[in-house]
Amino acid sequence: MHHDLIVFDDLDALSDAAARYVVDLAQRAVVDDGSFQFAVSGGRSPWQMFGVLTSLDVPWERTVIWQVDERVAPDDDPDRNLGHLREALGDRDADVHPMPVEDDDLGAAAARYGAALPDRFHLVHLGIGPDGHTASLVPGDPVLEVRDRPVAVTSHEYEGRRRMTLTYPGIARARQLLWLVSGRDKRTALEKLLAADPSIPAGRVEAGASVVMADRAAAPPGA
């Protein structure tokens, strides 16, 4: 798919622009549809953006936040994306739907979460790893081949944890994707993403529309 690339001088400028982009979509979604359906990835890429968001005029009481992916770990484990998300939100009154990664039957839990998802997300935030993974769609895992459900669990551990994640069909429910990419170590993966290179998991993502916000360090030469 086509990705619109916007390059910023540094992470601060990227995070500020991303936050304002989210606010604009959120406000329009609430006017048009009554709520803002927002799926957020784990990792470090959204933390600074959320720091800016909490100072802006977000319609939090009409914002529904879903997790794009989550590590299989106890609720209070520092590896959990949910903890960072809750910390970033503070006392904002968003409706957060945690992935049920503490259930004994992870397959049934993933099916239950998938059944609760909206038919369409107004916005899905994604990051990309140096290895080209996005969400928890990681190289070599059978989860990449899941096409019959929107949420699944990785078969193998990745960086010490199995993950629950939106699958390609789950991400495809996005009307709009927002990729946040920063750091020199992401440059090669970002080049492949922009080329829709299927050799990396991120290169196989499809959705309604896509914008990539990157800092100068991650951007391809000449971008």
C-alpha positions as CSV (number, residue, x, y, z in Angstrom):
1,M,0.0,0.0,0.0
2,H,1.0,3.6,-0.3
3,H,2.4,5.5,2.7
4,D,2.6,9.3,2.9
5,L,5.9,10.2,4.5
6,I,6.4,13.3,6.7
7,V,9.9,13.9,8.1
8,F,10.7,16.0,11.2
9,D,14.0,17.3,12.5
10,D,13.8,15.3,15.8
11,L,11.6,13.2,18.1
12,D,10.2,16.2,19.9
13,A,8.8,17.7,16.7
14,L,7.6,14.3,15.5
15,S,5.7,13.7,18.8
16,D,4.1,17.1,18.8
17,A,2.9,16.8,15.2
18,A,1.6,13.2,15.8
19,A,-0.3,14.3,18.9
20,R,-2.0,17.2,17.0
21,Y,-2.8,14.8,14.1
22,V,-4.5,12.4,16.6
23,V,-6.5,15.3,18.2
24,D,-7.8,16.4,14.8
25,L,-8.9,12.9,13.9
26,A,-10.5,12.4,17.3
27,Q,-12.5,15.5,17.2
28,R,-13.8,14.8,13.7
29,A,-14.6,11.2,14.6
30,V,-16.7,12.3,17.6
31,V,-18.6,14.7,15.4
32,D,-19.2,12.2,12.7
33,D,-19.6,9.0,14.6
34,G,-20.1,9.8,18.3
35,S,-16.8,8.2,19.4
36,F,-13.1,7.9,18.5
37,Q,-11.9,4.3,18.0
38,F,-8.2,4.3,18.5
39,A,-5.8,1.3,18.6
40,V,-2.4,1.9,20.1
41,S,0.8,-0.2,19.7
42,G,3.3,-1.0,22.4
43,G,6.9,-0.1,22.5
44,R,8.4,3.3,23.1
45,S,7.2,5.1,20.0
46,P,3.9,6.4,21.4
47,W,5.0,7.5,24.9
48,Q,6.2,11.0,24.0
49,M,3.2,11.5,21.8
50,F,0.8,10.6,24.7
51,G,2.7,13.1,26.8
52,V,1.7,15.8,24.4
53,L,-1.8,14.5,23.9
54,T,-2.6,14.9,27.6
55,S,-2.1,18.6,27.3
56,L,-4.4,19.0,24.3
57,D,-8.1,19.1,23.8
58,V,-8.8,15.4,23.2
59,P,-12.4,14.3,23.7
60,W,-11.3,11.7,26.2
61,E,-14.8,10.8,27.4
62,R,-15.7,9.8,23.8
63,T,-12.3,8.1,23.1
64,V,-12.1,4.3,23.0
65,I,-8.6,2.9,23.2
66,W,-7.7,-0.6,22.1
67,Q,-4.4,-2.4,22.3
68,V,-2.7,-3.3,19.0
69,D,-0.5,-5.8,20.9
70,E,0.5,-6.9,24.4
71,R,3.1,-9.1,26.0
72,V,1.8,-12.2,27.8
73,A,2.7,-11.2,31.4
74,P,1.0,-10.5,34.7
75,D,-0.9,-7.2,35.1
76,D,1.8,-5.5,37.2
77,D,4.8,-6.7,35.1
78,P,6.9,-3.8,33.8
79,D,7.0,-5.5,30.4
80,R,3.3,-4.9,29.9
81,N,2.4,-2.2,27.4
82,L,-0.8,-1.5,29.4
83,G,1.1,-0.1,32.3
84,H,2.8,2.5,30.2
85,L,-0.5,3.4,28.5
86,R,-2.2,3.9,31.8
87,E,0.7,5.9,33.1
88,A,0.6,8.1,30.0
89,L,-3.1,8.7,30.3
90,G,-3.1,9.6,34.0
91,D,-6.6,10.5,35.1
92,R,-8.0,11.0,31.5
93,D,-11.3,9.4,31.2
94,A,-10.8,7.3,28.1
95,D,-12.4,3.9,27.7
96,V,-9.4,1.5,27.6
97,H,-9.8,-2.1,26.6
98,P,-6.8,-4.2,27.7
99,M,-5.9,-7.3,25.9
100,P,-6.7,-10.3,28.2
101,V,-3.2,-11.8,28.2
102,E,-3.6,-13.2,31.8
103,D,-6.2,-15.7,30.8
104,D,-5.2,-19.4,30.9
105,D,-6.7,-20.0,27.5
106,L,-5.0,-17.4,25.4
107,G,-6.6,-18.6,22.1
108,A,-10.1,-18.1,23.6
109,A,-9.1,-14.8,25.1
110,A,-7.8,-13.6,21.7
111,A,-11.1,-14.6,20.1
112,R,-13.1,-12.8,22.7
113,Y,-11.0,-9.6,22.3
114,G,-11.4,-9.9,18.5
115,A,-15.2,-10.2,18.8
116,A,-15.3,-7.0,20.8
117,L,-13.4,-4.9,18.3
118,P,-15.2,-2.3,16.3
119,D,-15.9,-3.0,12.7
120,R,-13.6,-0.1,11.8
121,F,-10.9,1.8,13.7
122,H,-10.7,5.5,13.1
123,L,-7.0,5.3,13.7
124,V,-4.4,2.6,14.3
125,H,-1.0,3.6,15.6
126,L,1.9,1.4,14.6
127,G,5.7,1.4,15.1
128,I,8.4,-0.6,13.3
129,G,11.4,-2.5,14.6
130,P,14.8,-2.7,13.1
131,D,13.9,-6.2,12.0
132,G,10.8,-5.0,10.2
133,H,8.2,-6.2,12.7
134,T,5.1,-4.1,13.5
135,A,2.5,-4.7,16.2
136,S,3.7,-8.2,17.3
137,L,3.8,-9.5,13.8
138,V,7.3,-10.7,14.1
139,P,9.5,-12.4,11.5
140,G,9.2,-16.1,11.2
141,D,6.2,-16.6,13.5
142,P,3.1,-18.4,12.2
143,V,1.0,-15.5,13.4
144,L,2.0,-13.8,10.1
145,E,-0.2,-16.3,8.2
146,V,-3.4,-15.8,10.2
147,R,-6.1,-14.5,7.9
148,D,-9.3,-15.8,9.6
149,R,-9.4,-13.7,12.7
150,P,-8.5,-10.2,13.8
151,V,-6.5,-11.1,17.0
152,A,-4.1,-14.0,17.6
153,V,-1.3,-15.1,19.8
154,T,2.3,-15.6,18.7
155,S,3.5,-19.2,18.7
156,H,7.0,-18.3,19.7
157,E,8.5,-16.0,22.3
158,Y,9.9,-12.7,21.0
159,E,12.4,-10.9,23.2
160,G,11.4,-13.3,26.0
161,R,7.6,-13.1,25.7
162,R,4.8,-14.4,23.7
163,R,2.4,-11.7,22.4
164,M,-1.2,-11.1,21.7
165,T,-1.6,-9.0,18.6
166,L,-3.9,-7.6,15.9
167,T,-3.4,-9.7,12.8
168,Y,-3.2,-8.3,9.3
169,P,-7.0,-8.5,9.0
170,G,-7.3,-6.8,12.3
171,I,-5.0,-3.9,11.2
172,A,-6.9,-3.7,7.9
173,R,-10.0,-2.5,9.9
174,A,-8.1,0.9,10.1
175,R,-9.5,3.8,8.2
176,Q,-6.1,5.5,8.9
177,L,-2.7,4.2,10.0
178,L,-0.2,6.4,11.8
179,W,3.3,5.1,11.9
180,L,5.8,6.7,14.3
181,V,9.4,5.9,13.4
182,S,12.5,7.4,15.0
183,G,16.2,6.5,15.3
184,R,18.9,5.6,12.8
185,D,18.5,1.9,13.5
186,K,15.0,2.0,11.9
187,R,16.2,3.5,8.5
188,T,16.5,0.2,6.6
189,A,13.2,-1.1,7.9
190,L,11.5,2.2,7.0
191,E,12.9,2.1,3.5
192,K,11.4,-1.4,3.1
193,L,8.1,-0.3,4.6
194,L,7.8,2.6,2.1
195,A,8.5,0.2,-0.7
196,A,5.8,-2.2,0.6
197,D,8.5,-4.8,0.6
198,P,6.9,-8.1,1.7
199,S,10.2,-9.5,3.0
200,I,9.4,-7.7,6.3
201,P,6.2,-8.1,8.3
202,A,5.5,-4.3,8.2
203,G,5.7,-4.3,4.4
204,R,2.6,-6.6,4.1
205,V,0.2,-4.3,6.1
206,E,-2.9,-3.0,4.3
207,A,-5.4,-0.5,5.5
208,G,-7.6,2.4,4.3
209,A,-4.8,5.0,4.3
210,S,-1.4,5.5,5.9
211,V,0.8,8.3,7.0
212,V,4.4,7.7,8.3
213,M,5.9,10.3,10.6
214,A,9.6,9.9,11.0
215,D,12.5,11.8,12.4
216,R,15.5,12.8,10.3
217,A,17.6,10.0,11.7
218,A,15.2,7.3,10.5
219,A,14.3,8.9,7.2
220,P,15.8,7.6,4.0
221,P,18.5,9.8,2.4
222,G,16.9,12.6,0.4
223,A,13.5,12.2,2.0
